[in-house]
Amino acid sequence: MPETPEPTEATYRGRFAPSPTGPLHFGSLIAAVGSYLDARCRGGEWLVRVEDVDEPRNVPGADRQILDALRRFGMEWDQPVIYQSQRIHRYRSALDSLSDAGWIYPCACSRKEIGGPVYPGTCRPGLAAGKSPRSLRMRTDEQPIGFRDAIQGPFAQNLEKDVGDFVVRRADGLFAYQLAVVVDDTDQAVTSVVRGSDLLDSTPRQIHLQRALNLATPDYLHLPVATDPGGCKLSKQSGAAPVDVAHPGPALNRALTFLAHPPPEELASAPVSELWDWAIEHWQRRRIPRQLTIAV
């Protein structure tokens, strides 16, 4: 597998794409800091996208809380924030293209009927008599899909064996994350995706969609994910505490230290602007821990 060249300053465009399911917590701050620094150290652009396509999980006002927190932490984005909920027409257009090319088929299976993490292809030959379509699935095959992550190294999946044909439009009519993120990254001309390693195994599905839609594949960098001492990922769903936006310096210092870029002691009480100046000057991908998860 060929080496993935690091993006150049002239072409770099990164993004942070939080879901508005609650306030910004430390785990999300790590992803924001990593993506922000990777863009800024190259003089590139950094965008923010609110991934609110999963409407039942959205918390009213959480988007404003997250954006305010990013501002309090001194992070500035270079284009207007976009919302997935305002881009349904783009996902519908991509789905139509996939359908026209024969990639999509209707599925009548419930999660209970599937009974496991890998879809067995029950509806691929066609719906059984008396069954009504629930979701739409993307066909996969046995051809391995691999890429070289900037931190985690080579990663590949046989999608048919490891995942199965996957959902691109859900039973509730909402578009699936995998399709939405591919369309969004393309439309925003994102060249580098820096995010948590919990999304590492989603990447082959996204590359599969990119290829089917004749879209470019960005550079990927999957950061280690923060967990509690019991090994559970810090998340809004697990009750992770919001970061203290009134005193952003200590949390920013912790995030930099987590990413193996601890600021010098003399900056322990420095304004966030000075922390950013130091971090942008010293940011190096090769220093980031390769571990998928790290307890905090």
C-alpha positions as CSV (number, residue, x, y, z in Angstrom):
1,M,0.0,0.0,0.0
2,P,1.6,3.3,-1.0
3,E,2.4,5.9,1.6
4,T,-0.2,8.7,2.0
5,P,1.6,12.1,1.5
6,E,1.0,14.7,4.1
7,P,-1.3,17.5,2.8
8,T,0.5,20.6,1.8
9,E,-0.2,24.1,3.1
10,A,-1.6,25.2,-0.3
11,T,-4.3,22.4,-0.3
12,Y,-5.1,21.7,3.3
13,R,-8.7,22.0,4.5
14,G,-9.8,20.3,7.6
15,R,-13.0,20.2,9.7
16,F,-14.6,19.5,13.1
17,A,-18.0,17.9,12.9
18,P,-19.8,17.6,16.3
19,S,-23.2,16.1,16.8
20,P,-25.6,18.4,18.8
21,T,-26.4,15.8,21.4
22,G,-25.1,17.8,24.4
23,P,-22.4,20.3,25.4
24,L,-18.8,19.9,24.4
25,H,-17.0,17.4,26.6
26,F,-13.3,16.5,26.9
27,G,-13.4,13.7,24.4
28,S,-14.9,16.0,21.7
29,L,-12.4,18.8,22.7
30,I,-9.6,16.4,21.8
31,A,-11.0,15.9,18.3
32,A,-11.5,19.7,17.9
33,V,-8.0,20.5,19.1
34,G,-6.3,17.9,16.9
35,S,-8.2,18.9,13.8
36,Y,-7.6,22.6,14.5
37,L,-3.9,22.2,15.0
38,D,-3.4,20.0,12.0
39,A,-5.0,22.7,9.9
40,R,-3.4,25.7,11.5
41,C,0.2,24.4,11.6
42,R,0.0,24.2,7.8
43,G,-1.7,27.5,7.2
44,G,-4.8,25.6,6.1
45,E,-8.5,26.2,6.5
46,W,-10.6,24.8,9.4
47,L,-14.3,24.4,9.1
48,V,-17.1,23.4,11.5
49,R,-20.1,21.3,10.5
50,V,-23.0,20.4,12.8
51,E,-23.9,16.8,12.1
52,D,-27.6,16.9,13.1
53,V,-28.9,14.4,10.5
54,D,-29.9,12.0,13.3
55,E,-32.8,14.1,14.5
56,P,-34.0,11.9,17.4
57,R,-30.7,12.3,19.2
58,N,-30.4,16.1,18.8
59,V,-30.7,18.2,22.0
60,P,-32.3,21.7,21.5
61,G,-29.7,24.4,21.9
62,A,-26.7,22.0,22.0
63,D,-25.4,23.3,18.7
64,R,-25.2,26.9,20.1
65,Q,-23.5,25.6,23.3
66,I,-20.8,23.7,21.3
67,L,-20.1,26.7,19.0
68,D,-19.9,29.0,22.0
69,A,-17.5,26.6,23.7
70,L,-15.2,26.5,20.6
71,R,-15.1,30.3,20.6
72,R,-14.3,30.4,24.3
73,F,-11.4,28.0,23.6
74,G,-10.1,30.4,20.9
75,M,-11.0,28.3,17.9
76,E,-12.1,30.3,14.8
77,W,-13.5,28.7,11.7
78,D,-12.9,30.0,8.2
79,Q,-16.4,29.5,6.6
80,P,-20.0,29.7,7.8
81,V,-21.0,26.7,9.8
82,I,-23.2,24.3,7.9
83,Y,-25.9,22.0,9.2
84,Q,-26.7,18.6,7.8
85,S,-30.4,19.1,8.4
86,Q,-30.3,21.8,5.7
87,R,-28.6,19.5,3.2
88,I,-31.2,16.7,2.8
89,H,-31.5,17.5,-1.0
90,R,-27.8,16.8,-1.4
91,Y,-28.1,13.4,0.3
92,R,-31.1,12.6,-1.8
93,S,-29.2,13.4,-4.9
94,A,-26.3,11.2,-4.0
95,L,-28.7,8.3,-3.1
96,D,-30.4,8.7,-6.5
97,S,-27.0,8.5,-8.2
98,L,-26.2,5.3,-6.3
99,S,-29.6,3.8,-7.1
100,D,-29.3,4.6,-10.8
101,A,-25.9,2.8,-10.8
102,G,-27.4,-0.3,-9.2
103,W,-25.7,0.0,-5.8
104,I,-28.8,0.4,-3.7
105,Y,-31.6,-2.1,-2.8
106,P,-34.6,-2.0,-0.3
107,C,-34.3,-4.1,2.9
108,A,-37.2,-5.3,5.0
109,C,-35.1,-6.6,7.9
110,S,-35.4,-5.4,11.4
111,R,-32.4,-5.4,13.8
112,K,-33.9,-8.3,15.6
113,E,-34.2,-10.3,12.4
114,I,-30.6,-9.6,11.5
115,G,-29.4,-10.8,14.9
116,G,-25.8,-9.7,14.7
117,P,-23.3,-7.0,13.6
118,V,-22.9,-8.3,10.0
119,Y,-25.8,-8.0,7.6
120,P,-26.2,-11.5,5.9
121,G,-27.6,-10.1,2.6
122,T,-31.1,-11.4,3.3
123,C,-32.9,-8.9,1.0
124,R,-30.1,-8.6,-1.6
125,P,-31.9,-11.0,-4.1
126,G,-35.2,-9.1,-3.5
127,L,-37.8,-8.7,-0.9
128,A,-39.5,-11.9,0.3
129,A,-43.2,-12.3,-0.4
130,G,-45.3,-10.2,2.0
131,K,-42.4,-8.1,3.1
132,S,-42.4,-4.3,2.9
133,P,-39.2,-2.2,2.5
134,R,-37.9,-0.5,5.6
135,S,-34.4,0.8,4.8
136,L,-32.1,1.1,1.8
137,R,-28.8,-0.7,1.8
138,M,-25.5,-0.2,-0.1
139,R,-24.1,-3.3,-1.8
140,T,-20.6,-4.4,-0.8
141,D,-18.3,-7.1,-2.2
142,E,-15.3,-9.2,-1.1
143,Q,-12.7,-6.7,-2.5
144,P,-10.8,-5.4,0.5
145,I,-10.9,-1.7,1.0
146,G,-7.9,-0.3,2.7
147,F,-6.1,3.0,3.4
148,R,-3.1,4.3,5.3
149,D,-4.1,6.3,8.3
150,A,-1.6,9.1,9.2
151,I,-1.3,7.8,12.7
152,Q,-2.8,4.3,12.9
153,G,-1.0,3.0,9.7
154,P,-2.5,0.6,7.2
155,F,-6.1,-0.4,7.8
156,A,-8.4,-2.6,5.6
157,Q,-11.7,-4.3,5.7
158,N,-13.5,-6.9,3.6
159,L,-16.9,-5.1,3.8
160,E,-19.0,-8.0,2.7
161,K,-17.5,-10.2,5.4
162,D,-16.8,-7.7,8.2
163,V,-19.9,-5.4,7.8
164,G,-22.2,-6.6,5.1
165,D,-24.4,-4.4,2.9
166,F,-24.9,-1.3,5.0
167,V,-27.8,1.1,5.5
168,V,-27.7,4.5,3.7
169,R,-31.3,5.4,4.4
170,R,-32.8,4.3,7.6
171,A,-36.2,2.7,8.4
172,D,-37.3,6.1,9.8
173,G,-36.5,7.8,6.5
174,L,-33.4,9.6,7.8
175,F,-30.2,9.4,5.8
176,A,-27.4,7.5,7.4
177,Y,-24.2,9.1,8.8
178,Q,-22.0,7.2,6.3
179,L,-23.7,8.7,3.3
180,A,-24.1,12.2,4.7
181,V,-20.5,12.6,5.8
182,V,-19.1,11.5,2.4
183,V,-21.3,14.1,0.6
184,D,-20.5,16.8,3.1
185,D,-16.7,16.3,3.0
186,T,-16.8,16.4,-0.8
187,D,-19.0,19.5,-1.0
188,Q,-16.8,21.3,1.5
189,A,-13.6,20.3,-0.4
190,V,-12.2,18.7,2.8
191,T,-8.7,17.3,2.1
192,S,-7.9,16.0,5.6
193,V,-10.2,14.3,8.1
194,V,-8.9,14.4,11.7
195,R,-11.2,12.6,14.1
196,G,-11.4,10.0,16.9
197,S,-10.3,6.4,16.4
198,D,-13.9,5.2,17.2
199,L,-14.6,6.1,13.6
200,L,-11.7,4.2,12.2
201,D,-13.7,1.2,11.1
202,S,-16.3,3.5,9.4
203,T,-13.7,4.7,7.0
204,P,-13.7,1.7,4.5
205,R,-17.5,2.2,4.1
206,Q,-17.0,5.8,3.4
207,I,-14.3,5.1,0.9
208,H,-16.6,2.5,-0.7
209,L,-19.2,5.2,-1.1
210,Q,-16.7,7.7,-2.4
211,R,-15.6,5.3,-5.1
212,A,-19.2,4.4,-6.1
213,L,-19.9,8.2,-6.5
214,N,-16.6,8.9,-8.2
215,L,-15.5,11.2,-5.4
216,A,-12.0,12.0,-4.1
217,T,-10.8,10.3,-0.9
218,P,-9.3,12.6,1.7
219,D,-6.3,12.0,3.9
220,Y,-7.3,10.4,7.2
221,L,-5.9,10.8,10.7
222,H,-7.6,9.0,13.6
223,L,-6.7,10.3,17.0
224,P,-6.8,8.2,20.2
225,V,-10.1,8.3,22.0
226,A,-10.3,9.3,25.7
227,T,-11.9,6.8,28.0
228,D,-12.8,6.6,31.7
229,P,-10.7,4.3,33.9
230,G,-13.2,1.5,33.2
231,G,-12.4,1.7,29.5
232,C,-15.7,3.4,28.4
233,K,-15.4,6.1,25.8
234,L,-16.1,9.6,27.1
235,S,-19.4,10.6,25.4
236,K,-22.5,12.6,26.0
237,Q,-24.5,9.4,26.1
238,S,-22.3,8.1,29.0
239,G,-22.7,11.3,30.9
240,A,-19.3,12.9,30.2
241,A,-19.1,16.2,32.0
242,P,-19.0,19.4,29.9
243,V,-15.7,21.3,29.6
244,D,-15.4,24.4,31.7
245,V,-15.8,27.2,29.2
246,A,-15.4,29.8,31.9
247,H,-11.8,28.6,32.4
248,P,-10.7,27.1,29.1
249,G,-6.9,27.1,29.8
250,P,-6.7,24.0,32.0
251,A,-8.9,21.9,29.7
252,L,-6.9,23.0,26.6
253,N,-3.7,22.2,28.4
254,R,-5.1,18.7,29.3
255,A,-6.1,18.1,25.7
256,L,-2.7,19.1,24.4
257,T,-1.0,16.8,26.9
258,F,-3.4,13.9,26.0
259,L,-2.2,14.4,22.4
260,A,1.5,14.2,23.6
261,H,2.1,17.9,23.1
262,P,2.3,19.1,26.8
263,P,2.9,22.8,27.0
264,P,5.9,24.0,29.1
265,E,5.2,24.7,32.7
266,E,5.6,28.5,32.2
267,L,2.4,28.3,30.1
268,A,0.3,26.6,32.7
269,S,-1.6,29.7,33.5
270,A,-1.1,31.5,30.2
271,P,-4.1,32.8,28.1
272,V,-5.4,30.4,25.5
273,S,-4.0,32.6,22.7
274,E,-0.5,31.9,24.0
275,L,-1.2,28.2,24.3
276,W,-2.4,28.1,20.7
277,D,0.7,30.0,19.5
278,W,2.9,27.5,21.2
279,A,0.9,24.5,20.0
280,I,0.7,25.6,16.4
281,E,4.5,26.1,16.3
282,H,5.2,22.6,17.9
283,W,2.5,20.4,16.4
284,Q,3.8,17.2,14.9
285,R,1.7,14.3,13.7
286,R,4.4,11.8,14.6
287,R,4.2,12.7,18.3
288,I,0.5,11.7,18.6
289,P,0.0,8.4,20.4
290,R,-1.0,5.5,18.2
291,Q,-3.2,3.8,20.8
292,L,-6.8,3.7,19.9
293,T,-7.9,4.6,23.4
294,I,-6.3,6.2,26.4
295,A,-7.8,6.5,29.9
296,V,-8.0,9.9,31.5
